Amino acid sequence: MLINDSKSNELAKRAATFTVAGQVGKMFAGAMMAAIHESMDGYAGLAGWQWVFLIDGIITFPVAIFGFFLFPDIPEITEAFYLKSYVCCVFSALSSAMQGYIVQGLMLLFMKSHQKSNSFTQSQVNTYPIPTHAIGIVAELGASVIIDRYDRRVSIGLVICLVQIACSIVLLVPGMSLAGNLTAFYLSSTSYGINPLLYSWSSNIAARTADDAARSVILASMAASDGLLWTFWGIVLYPASDAPYWRTGYIAMICVCVVLSSWLFLVRWLDRYTARKHPAPVRLLNADSSIIPSYSSTNEKKV
C-alpha cells in the first residue's frame, strides 16, 4: 500500500517512515522492559518477563482493531471514508510544507555476559541497547532524504557497507575494550539505512513495467526472505553460547557486505536497463504552447 500511494521521489522517505516506526517501537519496548522489571517483577506471582508478554498482548489488540477499520487499501479499490479527494489535496499541500533486531539482540547478549564483571544492573542491560534504534532512525531518515533528493543509491549503499565492515573488524579483535565494543555495536546500527534504499529501488524498477501484481510479489518476497533468513542466521552464526564473542558471525558479516557492495552495481545496471526499455512519458510545451507527449529514458521530467 505504501508503494502504490507514493511517487517515485517519495518512495525512500515513505519506506523509511514505515521502518522507523518499528525502531521507535523497539526503543519503547526496551524502556518498558526496564520499568516492568523494576516495578512488577514478582507481582501476583509472575516474573517481570511474564508481565512484559501480557502487557504486549494487551497493547496489540487496539492496534489490530485500528488497522482493520482504518487501513485504506490500495488506491484503485479503497473505500476509506477519510480519503476524499479534497482531503487528499489539503493533506498533500500540508505535507509538502513539512521503514533491527540483530544489533539489539547481540548487544543484550554481550551485556548479559559482562553483567557480573562490569556490575551492569538488569535495567542497564535493558536500556543500553535503546540508542541502537535511535541511531538506526537517523540513518534511515538521512539515507531516505539523500536517495529521494539526489538519487545517490549506490553511494549510500557503499557507505553503509563500509561502516559495517569497519564495525565487524573492530568486534573481531578478541581483546577489544568494552568502550570499543559498545561503540562498534552502536555504529553498526547504521545498517538500518539500507531498508529505504532496497525497497524504494526495487519498487522503482518494478513499477516501470506497469505490472502492479509483479511489483507486489517482488516486495512481498523481499520481506518474506528477510524473515526466512533470520530463522537460522542468528542461531547458526550468533548463538547465545558464544557470547560475548561471535567470530563466525563477524566474518560472515564482512563477507555479506562485500557481496552486497558488488550487488549494488548490478542493480544499478538493471535500473538503467529498465529505464531505457520502458521510458516514462513526460510532457513538453511546443512552440505554440500546446502540450505534446514525449519520453525520457531517465524517467526525469523535462521542461
C-alpha positions in Angstrom: 0.0 0.0 0.0 2.9 2.4 0.8 4.3 1.8 -2.7 1.0 2.3 -4.5 0.3 5.6 -2.7 3.8 7.1 -3.3 5.5 9.0 -6.1 8.9 7.7 -7.3 10.7 10.5 -5.5 8.9 9.8 -2.3 9.4 6.0 -2.0 12.6 6.1 0.1 11.1 8.5 2.6 7.8 6.5 2.8 9.7 3.3 3.3 11.9 4.9 5.9 8.8 6.2 7.7 7.4 2.7 7.9 10.6 1.1 9.1 11.4 3.9 11.5 8.1 3.2 13.3 9.4 -0.2 14.1 12.6 1.3 15.5 10.6 3.6 17.8 8.6 0.5 18.9 11.7 -1.3 19.9 13.0 1.7 21.8 9.8 1.8 23.7 10.0 -1.9 24.3 13.4 -1.6 25.9 12.3 1.2 28.3 9.1 -0.7 29.1 11.0 -3.9 29.9 13.3 -2.0 32.3 10.3 -0.3 34.0 8.3 -3.5 34.4 11.3 -5.4 35.7 11.8 -2.8 38.4 8.2 -2.3 39.4 6.3 -5.5 38.7 8.8 -8.4 39.0 7.2 -10.9 41.3 3.9 -9.1 41.4 0.9 -11.5 41.6 3.4 -14.4 41.5 4.6 -13.6 38.0 8.1 -12.7 36.8 8.9 -9.5 35.1 9.3 -11.1 31.7 5.8 -12.7 32.0 4.3 -9.3 32.7 6.0 -8.0 29.6 4.3 -10.6 27.4 0.9 -10.0 29.0 1.2 -6.2 28.5 2.4 -6.6 24.9 -0.6 -8.7 24.1 -3.0 -6.2 25.6 -1.4 -3.4 23.6 -1.7 -5.3 20.4 -5.5 -5.6 20.4 -6.4 -1.9 20.0 -3.7 -1.6 17.3 -5.1 -4.5 15.4 -8.7 -3.1 15.6 -7.4 0.3 14.5 -5.7 -1.2 11.5 -8.7 -3.3 10.5 -11.1 -0.4 10.3 -8.7 2.4 9.1 -6.2 0.6 6.8 -7.1 2.3 3.4 -6.1 -0.4 0.9 -4.7 0.4 -2.5 -6.0 3.5 -4.3 -7.8 1.5 -7.0 -10.2 -0.2 -4.6 -10.1 1.9 -1.4 -13.3 2.8 0.3 -11.8 4.7 3.1 -14.2 7.5 4.2 -11.3 9.8 5.1 -9.6 9.7 1.7 -12.0 12.1 -0.1 -10.3 14.0 -2.9 -10.4 17.4 -1.2 -8.9 15.9 2.0 -6.1 14.3 0.0 -5.3 17.7 -1.7 -5.2 19.5 1.6 -3.1 16.8 3.2 -0.7 16.8 0.2 -0.2 20.5 0.4 0.5 20.5 4.2 2.8 17.5 3.8 4.8 19.3 1.1 5.5 22.1 3.6 6.9 19.8 6.1 10.8 1.9 7.3 16.5 -4.1 14.0 16.6 -6.9 15.9 20.1 -8.4 15.4 22.0 -5.4 16.7 19.9 -5.0 19.8 19.9 -8.8 20.4 23.7 -9.1 20.1 24.1 -6.1 22.4 21.8 -7.6 25.0 23.7 -10.9 25.0 27.0 -9.1 25.1 26.0 -7.1 28.2 24.4 -10.1 29.8 27.8 -11.9 29.5 29.6 -8.9 31.1 26.9 -8.2 33.7 28.8 -9.6 36.6 32.3 -8.5 35.6 31.2 -4.9 34.9 28.4 -4.7 37.5 25.7 -3.9 35.0 22.2 -3.9 36.6 19.3 -5.6 34.8 17.8 -2.1 34.0 21.1 -1.1 32.3 21.1 -4.3 30.3 17.6 -3.5 29.1 18.2 0.2 28.4 21.7 0.5 27.0 20.7 -1.1 23.6 18.0 1.5 23.1 20.3 4.1 21.4 20.9 1.5 18.7 17.4 2.2 17.4 17.8 6.0 17.7 20.9 5.7 15.5 19.0 3.4 13.1 16.2 6.0 12.9 18.7 8.8 12.0 20.4 6.5 9.4 17.1 5.6 7.8 15.8 9.1 7.6 19.1 10.5 6.4 19.5 7.9 3.7 15.9 8.3 2.5 16.3 12.1 2.1 19.5 11.7 0.2 18.1 9.0 -2.0 14.9 10.9 -2.9 16.6 14.2 -3.4 19.9 13.3 -5.1 19.3 9.6 -6.2 22.6 8.5 -4.8 21.7 4.9 -4.1 25.0 3.3 -4.8 26.9 5.8 -2.8 24.7 5.4 0.2 24.8 1.6 0.0 28.6 1.6 -0.2 29.0 3.9 2.8 26.7 1.7 4.9 28.6 -1.4 3.8 32.0 0.2 4.7 30.7 1.2 8.1 29.5 -2.4 8.8 32.9 -3.8 7.7 34.7 -1.4 10.0 32.5 -2.3 12.9 32.9 -6.1 12.2 36.7 -5.7 12.1 36.6 -3.9 15.5 34.4 -6.6 17.0 36.7 -9.3 15.6 39.6 -8.1 17.9 39.5 -10.5 20.8 41.0 -8.1 23.4 38.9 -5.0 22.4 37.9 -2.8 25.3 34.3 -2.6 26.5 34.1 1.0 25.1 35.4 -0.1 21.7 32.8 -3.0 21.6 29.9 -0.8 22.6 31.0 1.9 20.1 31.1 -0.7 17.3 27.6 -2.0 18.3 26.1 1.5 18.2 27.7 2.4 14.9 26.6 -0.9 13.3 23.0 0.3 13.8 23.5 2.5 10.7 22.8 -0.7 8.8 19.1 0.1 9.1 19.7 2.8 6.5 19.7 0.0 3.8 16.0 -0.5 4.2 14.7 2.6 2.3 17.4 2.0 -0.3 16.4 -1.6 -1.1 12.6 -1.2 -1.0 12.4 2.1 -2.9 14.9 1.0 -5.6 13.2 -2.4 -6.2 9.8 -0.7 -6.4 11.0 1.9 -8.9 12.5 -0.7 -11.2 9.4 -3.0 -11.0 7.0 -0.1 -11.5 8.3 0.6 -15.0 6.6 -2.5 -16.3 3.2 -1.2 -15.1 2.6 -4.7 -13.6 1.4 -4.0 -10.1 1.0 -7.7 -9.3 4.6 -8.4 -10.1 5.8 -5.5 -8.0 3.7 -6.6 -5.1 5.1 -10.2 -5.4 8.7 -8.8 -5.5 8.3 -6.6 -2.4 6.4 -9.4 -0.5 9.2 -11.9 -1.5 11.8 -9.5 -0.1 10.0 -9.2 3.2 9.4 -12.9 3.4 13.1 -13.7 2.5 14.2 -11.4 5.3 12.0 -13.3 7.8 13.2 -16.6 6.5 16.9 -15.6 6.8 16.6 -14.7 10.4 15.0 -18.0 11.3 18.5 -19.6 11.1 21.0 -16.7 10.7 21.1 -15.7 14.4 21.0 -19.3 15.7 23.8 -20.5 13.5 26.2 -17.5 13.4 25.3 -15.7 16.6 24.4 -18.4 19.2 24.0 -17.3 22.8 26.5 -19.9 23.8 29.3 -17.9 22.0 28.6 -14.6 23.8 30.2 -12.2 24.1 32.4 -13.0 21.0 30.9 -14.2 17.7 33.9 -14.7 15.5 32.0 -16.6 12.8 29.2 -14.1 12.7 31.5 -11.1 12.3 33.4 -12.8 9.5 30.1 -13.7 7.8 29.0 -10.0 8.1 32.2 -8.9 6.3 31.5 -11.4 3.5 27.9 -10.3 3.2 28.9 -6.6 3.0 31.4 -7.3 0.2 28.8 -9.3 -1.8 26.2 -6.5 -1.2 28.6 -3.8 -2.4 29.1 -5.7 -5.7 25.4 -6.4 -6.0 24.6 -2.7 -5.8 26.4 -2.1 -9.1 24.4 -5.0 -10.7 21.1 -3.4 -9.6 22.3 0.0 -10.9 22.8 -1.6 -14.3 19.3 -3.2 -14.1 17.9 0.2 -13.1 19.4 1.9 -16.2 18.4 -1.0 -18.5 14.8 -0.9 -17.5 14.7 2.9 -17.8 15.8 2.5 -21.4 13.5 -0.4 -22.1 10.4 1.2 -20.5 10.8 5.0 -20.9 8.4 7.1 -18.8 6.1 9.5 -20.6 6.7 13.2 -19.9 5.0 16.3 -21.1 6.6 19.1 -23.2 5.5 22.5 -24.4 6.0 23.1 -28.1 6.3 26.5 -29.7 2.6 27.2 -29.9 2.2 26.3 -26.2 0.3 23.1 -26.8 1.2 20.1 -24.7 2.7 17.2 -26.6 3.8 13.8 -25.1 7.4 12.8 -25.1 9.5 10.1 -23.5 12.6 10.1 -21.3 14.9 7.2 -20.8 15.9 8.5 -17.3 12.3 8.9 -16.0 13.1 12.6 -15.3 10.6 15.4 -16.1 11.9 17.7 -18.9 10.8 21.3 -19.4 
